[in-house]
Amino acid sequence: MSSFVVESDAANTIGMHIDALVDKILNMPTIYGYGAFFTCSLVFAFVLLNCSDKRNTVAAKASSNESVTKMRSSNPPLQQKQRTERNNSSGNEPEPRWYILQRLNYIFVIGFVISIMLFANNATSYINEPSTLLMFLIGWGTFLSYFFGFFGISFVDTDDIVVQQDLHASAVMSSPKRINKNPNPSSSARRNSALNKGCGLPEKNVVSQSQEVKALEDEEIAELVVCNRLKDHLLEKVLNPERAVRVRRLAFESKLKCKGALADLPFEHSLDYSKVFGANCEIVVGYVPLPVGIVGPLTLNDEEVYIPMATTEGCLVASTNRGCKAISAGAGARSALLQDGITRAPCLRMRSAMDAAQLKVWCDQEDNFRLLKNAFESTTSFGKLLSANPTVAGRNVYLRLKCFSGDAMGMNMVSKGSLAVVELLREQFPTLTLVALSGNMCTDKKAAATNWIEGRGKSIVVEAIIHRDTVQSILKTDVSTIVSTNIQKNLVGSAMAGVIGGFNAHASNMVTAIFLATGQDPAQNVESSNCITLMEHTAEGDLWISCTMPSIEVGTVGGGTTLPAQSSCLKVLGVHGGGQTPGANAAQLAHVVAATTMAGELSLIAALASNTLVQAHMKHNRKSPPK
């Protein structure tokens, strides 16, 4: 009995102490409570940001040191020592325990919801009890302080660098590329890169630490890109923009067939104005820089090509690249040249409509065409007159001359030959008057049915078959939906609008971007963008797509192609200058334009079919203003 009394007294003593402590806390000034909460917050933040999981840190450091040691085994001792010190210093930095926040989020949210439910269950009595109400308010204040201070941090994405792990079997490299900092093969001052023996990384190694990547040399980071350990479009998230461009150039230099192709493509402010004067522009005050992106590889006629595109429209390069990926995932694209001839149509005026009719009859005779052909070709070494088609309108005759122009776009060539033809006709018809060397039936830089029907420049048809699984995995839609969208938009919609040659989604986007990059006349995108895009189901349930473009006007010599940057982009395509066969390089450039257009069409129609167009543009075509 006595022992029970002793235990009861002890319990009462403990209970009284607890009651006294609670009374002290309730009577404590509010400022003390806020001070205690602030102190606890500081301690929590310190523990979170400075205490790391030693096992994870040691493992990460060991893995990092192992891979970096392999990659740098051939570096000079001094450089290797400096880099090892940098790597060790970054490896010793503690990794914040971000997972703590995620777990605390659940606890605080559940606690906050429970407190609200408890209060709502007996709100009337709690409101009439000041002490209890004060406890609820303090608790809610604590919850809200946490929400404002720490809740959002757990949503920060710390994995900006991701890796392509699901590569198509055909894209896996059997041997790693070698990166050389100096792309000029004739230079004797080549630096021995640490990566000349390959990337030295396991196939499924994941690069996830931006500081670790920054510590590498440019050539080493480029090797990560070439080995598909680091996506090239994420370089700006890891490096500053200037360095990202340098690294990306090194990576592409190792992929391109023409070594040194990018050497003359400036990425810093520079322009040789001596090459501009008397050739490209007058009254020069400067130049407008345009960013150039490269898409590909695109499998075209069993060869891989990389395509430079100059544009300021965000999402265009990324979208076109997606189309290239979808096309190359299968057998690639096949294209054919249907005809090749640039045109000029001088306006000739006769004394009467009967004289005009007589001139037409004369030009239609085969023997007389030979005279016109000889006169035309006397003015050029490469140009060949292919046809002369006269059109009569009252007293006017519009003589549309079609000329093969080799690797030149050919406007100067056909214009000079047209003058010789007019002089010959004046000998036959003394009353003939030349109204204008171009009578607008050419038709140059204007939408015209004659170009759509008769063609001008290079006429190309290109096609590809996209497997239904590729349509779903890469294009994020299905064959039936994309075929239907193409019919309703590109065919029915364009017909209702009364377009001429505009039965496509955005062919002019790809055409203009390639024209700007390769030194073509950008105004000729009007007729060069004539395109009809067709899509159908195949018997196997796959997607068949084709683009027919009857009037692509391009050249690889003369005009803007002589400028260094534009020449560099032509080298990327492997079509710089004249080809071994006259016209081969210009024809290949037209094939590339058509195939790239098809890739862009495929991607955009897929985005429209899956209703992801706006989201893509919000992601790639919107940038916060600099602070």
C-alpha positions in Angstrom: 0.0 0.0 0.0 2.8 2.4 0.9 4.5 1.7 -2.4 1.3 2.6 -4.3 1.2 5.9 -2.5 4.8 6.7 -3.4 4.1 5.9 -7.1 1.0 8.1 -7.0 2.9 11.0 -5.5 5.6 10.7 -8.1 3.0 10.7 -10.9 1.3 13.7 -9.4 4.7 15.5 -9.2 5.5 14.8 -12.9 2.0 15.9 -13.9 2.3 19.1 -12.0 5.7 19.8 -13.6 4.2 19.3 -17.1 1.2 21.6 -16.2 3.5 24.2 -14.9 5.6 24.0 -18.1 2.6 24.3 -20.3 1.5 27.4 -18.3 4.9 29.0 -18.8 4.7 28.4 -22.6 1.2 29.8 -22.8 2.2 32.9 -20.8 5.4 33.4 -22.8 5.5 36.6 -24.8 4.7 36.1 -28.5 8.1 37.5 -29.6 9.9 34.6 -27.9 7.8 32.1 -29.9 8.7 33.8 -33.2 12.4 33.8 -32.1 12.3 30.2 -31.3 10.7 29.3 -34.6 13.2 31.5 -36.5 16.1 29.8 -34.8 14.8 26.3 -35.6 14.4 27.3 -39.2 18.0 28.4 -39.4 19.2 25.2 -37.8 17.0 23.2 -40.2 18.3 25.0 -43.3 21.9 24.6 -42.1 21.5 20.8 -41.5 19.7 20.4 -44.9 22.3 22.2 -47.0 25.5 21.2 -45.3 25.0 17.6 -44.2 25.3 15.0 -46.9 25.0 11.3 -47.2 28.6 10.2 -46.9 28.0 6.9 -48.6 26.5 8.6 -51.7 29.2 11.3 -51.7 32.0 8.8 -51.5 30.5 6.6 -54.2 29.8 9.4 -56.5 33.3 10.8 -56.0 34.9 7.3 -56.6 32.8 6.9 -59.8 33.7 10.4 -60.9 37.4 10.0 -60.3 37.4 6.6 -62.0 35.8 7.9 -65.2 37.7 11.1 -65.3 41.0 9.3 -64.8 40.2 7.1 -67.8 39.3 10.1 -69.9 42.4 12.0 -69.0 45.1 9.3 -69.0 46.9 10.9 -71.9 47.0 14.5 -70.6 50.3 16.2 -69.6 51.1 15.8 -65.9 50.6 19.4 -65.0 47.2 19.7 -66.7 46.1 16.4 -65.2 47.2 17.6 -61.7 45.2 20.8 -62.1 42.1 19.0 -63.3 42.3 16.4 -60.5 42.5 19.1 -57.9 39.4 20.7 -59.4 37.6 17.4 -59.5 38.5 16.6 -56.0 37.3 19.9 -54.7 34.0 19.6 -56.5 33.7 16.0 -55.3 34.2 17.0 -51.6 31.3 19.5 -51.7 28.4 18.1 -49.7 25.2 17.1 -51.5 22.1 18.7 -49.9 19.6 16.2 -48.6 16.7 17.3 -50.9 14.7 14.2 -50.1 14.2 15.5 -46.6 12.0 18.3 -48.0 9.9 15.9 -50.0 9.2 13.8 -46.9 8.5 16.9 -44.7 6.1 18.2 -47.4 3.9 15.2 -46.8 4.1 15.6 -43.0 3.3 19.3 -43.0 0.5 19.0 -45.5 -1.2 16.2 -43.6 -0.8 18.0 -40.3 -2.2 21.2 -41.8 -5.3 19.4 -43.2 -5.8 17.6 -39.8 -5.7 20.8 -37.9 -8.3 22.4 -40.2 -10.6 19.4 -39.8 -10.2 19.4 -36.0 -11.0 23.1 -35.8 -14.0 22.9 -38.1 -15.4 20.0 -36.1 -15.8 22.2 -32.9 -15.2 25.7 -34.2 -17.7 27.4 -31.8 -16.1 26.2 -28.6 -12.5 26.8 -29.8 -13.3 30.4 -30.8 -14.7 31.0 -27.2 -11.5 29.6 -25.6 -8.6 32.1 -26.2 -5.8 29.7 -25.2 -7.0 27.0 -27.5 -7.5 29.4 -30.4 -4.0 30.8 -29.8 -2.6 27.3 -30.1 -4.4 26.8 -33.5 -3.2 30.2 -34.8 0.4 29.5 -33.8 0.2 26.1 -35.4 -1.2 27.5 -38.6 1.4 30.2 -38.7 4.1 27.5 -38.4 2.6 25.5 -41.3 2.3 28.6 -43.5 5.9 29.7 -42.7 7.1 26.3 -43.8 5.0 26.4 -47.0 6.4 29.8 -48.0 10.0 29.0 -46.9 10.7 25.4 -48.0 7.7 23.8 -49.7 8.6 24.9 -53.3 12.3 23.9 -53.1 11.5 20.2 -53.4 10.2 20.9 -56.9 13.5 22.2 -58.2 14.8 20.0 -61.1 18.4 19.2 -60.3 18.8 16.9 -63.3 19.1 19.4 -66.1 21.6 17.1 -67.8 20.0 13.9 -69.2 21.3 11.2 -71.4 20.0 9.4 -74.4 19.9 5.7 -73.3 17.4 4.4 -75.8 19.4 4.7 -79.0 18.4 3.0 -82.2 20.7 0.0 -83.0 21.8 1.6 -86.2 22.9 4.8 -84.4 25.2 3.0 -82.0 28.8 3.8 -82.9 31.2 0.9 -83.2 34.2 3.1 -82.5 34.3 6.5 -80.8 34.9 9.7 -82.7 38.1 11.6 -82.1 37.8 15.2 -81.3 40.5 17.6 -82.3 40.4 21.2 -81.1 41.9 22.5 -84.3 39.6 21.5 -87.2 42.1 22.5 -89.9 43.7 19.3 -91.1 46.7 21.2 -92.6 47.7 22.7 -89.3 50.8 21.1 -87.7 50.0 22.6 -84.3 47.4 20.0 -83.3 46.8 19.5 -79.6 46.9 15.9 -78.4 43.4 15.5 -77.0 42.8 13.3 -74.0 40.0 11.7 -75.9 42.0 10.5 -79.0 41.6 6.9 -77.6 37.9 7.2 -77.3 35.5 8.4 -74.7 36.5 5.9 -72.1 33.1 5.8 -70.5 30.8 2.9 -69.8 27.9 2.7 -72.3 25.2 3.7 -69.8 27.2 6.2 -67.8 25.0 9.2 -66.8 26.4 12.7 -66.7 24.4 14.4 -64.0 26.7 16.9 -62.3 27.1 20.2 -64.1 30.1 21.3 -62.1 31.9 18.1 -63.0 31.2 18.7 -66.7 32.4 22.4 -66.4 35.7 21.2 -65.1 36.4 19.2 -68.3 38.1 20.6 -71.4 36.1 21.6 -74.4 37.3 18.5 -76.3 36.3 16.2 -73.5 32.8 17.6 -73.3 32.4 17.4 -77.0 33.4 13.7 -76.8 30.5 13.2 -74.3 28.2 14.7 -76.9 29.6 12.5 -79.7 29.3 9.4 -77.5 25.7 10.3 -76.7 26.3 10.7 -73.0 25.2 14.4 -73.1 22.5 15.8 -75.4 23.8 18.6 -77.5 20.7 20.8 -77.1 21.3 20.8 -73.3 24.8 22.3 -73.4 23.6 25.8 -72.6 22.1 24.5 -69.4 25.5 23.3 -68.3 27.9 25.8 -69.8 27.8 29.4 -70.6 26.3 30.1 -74.1 29.7 31.0 -75.7 31.4 27.9 -74.5 28.4 25.7 -75.4 28.7 26.9 -79.1 32.4 26.1 -79.1 31.8 22.6 -77.8 29.0 22.0 -80.2 31.2 23.0 -83.1 33.8 20.5 -82.0 31.2 17.7 -81.8 29.8 18.4 -85.2 33.3 18.7 -86.7 33.9 15.1 -85.8 30.6 14.0 -87.4 30.9 15.9 -90.7 32.5 14.3 -93.7 34.2 17.5 -94.8 36.8 18.3 -92.1 37.1 22.0 -91.3 33.7 22.7 -92.8 32.8 25.0 -89.9 36.1 26.8 -89.9 34.7 29.8 -91.9 31.3 29.9 -90.1 31.8 32.7 -87.6 30.5 32.4 -84.1 32.0 35.7 -82.9 31.5 39.1 -84.4 33.4 39.2 -87.7 32.8 39.9 -91.3 35.2 40.5 -94.2 33.7 43.5 -95.8 36.1 43.3 -98.8 34.2 40.2 -99.9 30.9 42.1 -99.8 31.8 45.2 -101.8 30.9 45.0 -105.4 29.2 41.6 -105.0 26.6 41.4 -102.4 25.6 44.8 -100.9 26.0 48.5 -101.3 26.2 51.4 -98.8 27.2 48.9 -96.2 27.0 49.9 -92.5 27.2 46.5 -90.8 25.7 43.1 -90.9 22.9 41.3 -89.1 24.0 38.1 -87.4 21.6 35.1 -87.6 22.0 32.0 -85.4 22.7 28.8 -87.4 21.5 25.4 -86.1 22.3 22.0 -87.6 19.7 19.3 -87.9 20.4 15.6 -88.6 21.6 13.2 -89.4 18.9 12.8 -92.1 19.2 9.7 -94.2 18.7 10.8 -97.9 19.2 8.5 -100.8 21.2 6.1 -98.5 23.5 8.8 -97.3 23.5 10.7 -94.0 23.4 14.5 -94.3 23.5 17.3 -91.7 21.6 20.5 -92.7 22.5 24.0 -91.5 19.5 26.3 -90.9 19.7 30.0 -90.2 16.6 31.3 -88.3 15.4 33.4 -85.5 12.2 31.3 -85.0 12.4 29.3 -81.9 11.3 25.6 -82.2 11.9 25.4 -86.0 15.3 23.7 -85.8 14.2 21.4 -82.9 11.0 20.5 -84.8 12.8 19.8 -88.1 15.3 17.7 -86.2 12.5 15.6 -84.8 11.2 15.0 -88.3 14.7 14.0 -89.4 14.9 11.5 -86.6 11.6 9.9 -87.5 12.6 9.6 -91.2 16.0 8.2 -90.4 14.6 5.7 -87.9 13.4 3.7 -91.0 14.8 3.4 -94.5 15.3 7.1 -94.8 14.1 9.4 -97.6 14.3 8.9 -101.3 14.2 11.8 -103.8 14.4 12.3 -107.5 15.1 15.3 -109.8 12.2 15.7 -112.3 13.6 18.6 -114.3 16.2 21.3 -114.1 16.0 24.6 -115.8 15.9 28.3 -114.8 13.6 30.6 -116.8 13.5 34.2 -118.1 10.5 35.6 -120.2 11.2 38.9 -122.0 8.2 40.9 -123.0 8.3 41.6 -126.8 5.9 44.0 -128.4 4.9 43.8 -132.1 3.1 46.3 -134.4 -0.1 44.2 -134.4 -1.6 41.1 -132.9 -1.1 39.4 -136.3 2.7 40.1 -136.1 2.7 38.7 -132.6 1.0 35.6 -133.8 3.6 35.3 -136.6 6.4 35.6 -134.1 4.9 32.7 -132.0 4.6 30.4 -135.1 8.2 31.2 -136.0 9.6 30.4 -132.5 7.6 27.1 -132.4 9.4 25.7 -135.5 12.2 23.3 -134.6 14.8 24.7 -137.0 14.3 28.2 -135.7 14.7 27.0 -132.1 18.2 25.7 -133.0 19.0 29.3 -134.1 17.7 30.6 -130.8 19.7 27.9 -128.9 22.9 28.8 -130.7 22.5 32.5 -130.0 21.8 31.8 -126.4 24.6 29.4 -125.8 27.2 31.7 -127.4 27.1 33.8 -124.2 27.8 31.1 -121.7 30.1 28.1 -121.1 27.7 26.1 -119.0 24.3 27.3 -120.0 22.1 25.2 -122.3 18.8 26.5 -123.7 16.2 23.8 -123.2 13.0 25.4 -124.5 11.5 28.6 -125.8 7.7 28.9 -125.2 6.0 32.0 -126.5 2.6 33.3 -125.1 0.6 35.9 -127.0 -1.4 38.6 -125.3 -2.6 41.1 -128.0 0.5 42.7 -129.5 2.7 41.3 -126.7 4.7 38.1 -126.9 6.1 36.7 -123.7 8.9 34.3 -124.7 9.7 32.0 -121.7 13.2 30.7 -122.1 14.3 27.7 -120.0 18.0 27.2 -119.4 20.2 24.6 -117.7 22.6 26.6 -115.6 25.0 24.0 -114.1 25.8 24.7 -110.4 24.8 28.3 -110.6 21.3 29.4 -109.7 21.4 30.9 -113.2 19.5 34.3 -113.3 22.5 36.2 -114.6 23.2 33.5 -117.1 19.7 33.2 -118.5 19.3 37.0 -118.6 22.5 37.5 -120.6 21.4 34.7 -123.0 18.0 36.2 -123.3 19.4 39.4 -124.7 21.2 37.5 -127.4 18.0 35.7 -128.3 16.2 39.1 -128.6 18.9 40.5 -130.9 18.4 37.4 -133.2 14.7 38.0 -133.2 15.1 41.6 -134.2 17.0 40.5 -137.3 14.0 38.4 -138.2 11.4 40.9 -137.1 12.7 44.5 -137.4 9.6 46.0 -135.9 10.1 44.1 -132.7 10.5 46.1 -129.5 11.9 44.9 -126.2 9.6 46.2 -123.5 11.3 44.5 -120.5 13.9 41.7 -120.2 11.6 40.2 -117.6 8.0 40.2 -118.5 6.8 38.5 -115.3 6.1 35.1 -117.0 9.4 33.8 -115.7 8.1 34.0 -112.9 10.7 35.3 -110.4 9.9 36.0 -106.7 6.2 36.0 -107.1 3.5 33.4 -106.6 2.5 32.1 -110.0 0.6 29.2 -111.4 3.2 28.8 -114.3 5.9 27.9 -111.8 3.5 25.5 -110.0 2.6 23.8 -113.2 5.6 24.1 -115.5 8.3 24.2 -112.8 11.3 26.5 -112.4 14.8 25.7 -111.2 14.9 22.2 -109.8 11.7 20.1 -109.6 12.0 17.5 -106.8 9.8 14.8 -105.5 10.8 13.1 -102.2 9.1 10.4 -100.1 9.6 8.3 -97.0 7.8 5.6 -95.0 7.5 6.0 -91.3 6.8 2.9 -89.2 3.7 3.2 -87.1 5.7 2.6 -83.9 7.9 5.5 -84.8 4.9 7.7 -85.4 3.8 6.9 -81.8 7.2 7.1 -80.1 8.8 10.0 -81.8 5.9 12.0 -83.3 3.5 11.3 -80.4 0.5 10.6 -82.5 -0.9 7.8 -84.7 -1.1 7.2 -88.4 -4.8 7.7 -88.8 -4.8 11.0 -87.0 -1.8 12.5 -88.8 -3.2 11.4 -92.2 -6.5 12.9 -91.5 -5.0 16.2 -90.2 -2.9 16.5 -93.3 -5.9 16.0 -95.6 -8.2 18.5 -93.7 -5.5 21.1 -93.3 -3.0 20.9 -96.2 -5.4 19.8 -98.9 -9.0 20.9 -98.1 -8.0 24.0 -96.1 -5.5 25.2 -98.7 -8.1 24.6 -101.5 -10.7 26.7 -99.6 -8.1 29.5 -99.3 -7.4 29.4 -103.1 -3.7 29.0 -102.7 -1.2 28.5 -105.5 1.4 25.9 -104.6 0.6 26.2 -100.9 -0.7 22.7 -100.2 1.7 22.4 -97.2 2.0 23.3 -93.5 5.1 25.5 -93.5 7.4 24.6 -96.4 8.8 28.1 -96.6 10.1 27.8 -93.1 12.7 25.2 -94.0 13.3 26.6 -97.4 14.1 30.1 -96.1 16.3 28.8 -93.2 18.5 26.8 -95.6 18.5 29.6 -98.1 19.8 32.1 -95.5 22.5 29.6 -94.3 23.8 28.7 -97.7 23.8 32.1 -99.5 20.8 31.6 -101.7 18.5 34.5 -102.7 16.0 34.6 -99.8 13.4 36.4 -101.9 13.2 33.3 -104.1 11.7 31.4 -101.3 8.3 32.6 -102.7 8.4 30.1 -105.6 10.9 27.7 -104.1 8.4 27.0 -101.3 5.8 25.7 -103.8 5.0 22.3 -102.2 2.2 19.7 -101.9 2.5 17.4 -98.9 0.7 14.1 -99.1 0.3 11.4 -96.4 -1.4 8.0 -96.7 -1.7 4.7 -94.9 0.4 1.9 -96.3 -1.0 -1.7 -96.5 1.1 -2.6 -93.4 -0.4 0.3 -91.4 2.6 2.6 -91.6 2.8 6.2 -92.7 3.8 7.2 -96.3 4.7 10.8 -96.8 5.8 12.7 -99.8 6.6 16.3 -100.8 6.6 17.5 -104.4 8.4 20.8 -105.0 8.4 21.9 -108.7 10.4 25.2 -108.4 13.4 25.1 -106.0 15.9 27.7 -107.2 19.3 27.1 -105.7 23.0 27.3 -106.7 26.3 26.4 -105.2 28.5 29.0 -107.0 28.1 32.8 -107.4 26.1 35.3 -105.4 25.9 34.8 -101.7 27.6 31.4 -101.8 31.0 33.2 -102.1 30.8 34.7 -98.6 32.9 32.7 -96.0 30.0 31.8 -93.6 27.7 30.7 -96.4 30.5 28.8 -98.0 31.1 27.0 -94.7 27.4 25.9 -94.6 27.7 24.6 -98.1 30.7 22.6 -97.0 28.7 21.1 -94.2 26.4 19.8 -96.9 29.3 18.7 -99.0 28.1 20.8 -102.0 30.5 23.8 -101.9 31.4 25.2 -105.4 31.0 23.4 -108.7 30.6 19.6 -108.8 32.6 17.1 -110.8 29.6 16.9 -113.1 28.1 20.3 -113.9 24.9 20.8 -111.9 25.5 17.9 -109.5 26.1 20.0 -106.4 23.2 22.4 -107.1 20.9 19.3 -107.7 22.1 17.7 -104.4 21.3 21.0 -102.6 17.8 20.9 -104.0 17.4 17.3 -102.8 18.4 18.4 -99.3 16.0 21.3 -99.4 13.1 19.0 -100.3 14.0 16.3 -97.8 14.4 18.8 -95.0 11.1 20.4 -95.9 9.4 17.0 -95.7 11.0 16.5 -92.2 9.6 19.8 -91.1 6.2 19.1 -92.5 6.1 15.7 -90.8 6.9 17.2 -87.4 4.5 20.1 -87.6 1.6 18.1 -88.8 2.3 15.6 -86.0 2.3 18.5 -83.4 -1.0 19.7 -84.8 -2.5 16.3 -84.8 -1.5 15.8 -81.1 -2.3 19.4 -80.1 1.2 20.0 -78.8 2.2 22.9 -81.0 1.5 25.7 -78.5 3.3 23.8 -75.7 6.4 23.4 -77.9 6.5 27.0 -78.8 6.0 28.1 -75.2 9.0 26.0 -74.3 11.4 26.8 -77.1 10.2 30.2 -78.4 9.7 32.1 -75.1 12.6 33.4 -73.0 12.5 35.5 -69.9 14.0 39.0 -70.2 17.5 39.4 -68.8 17.6 40.6 -65.2 
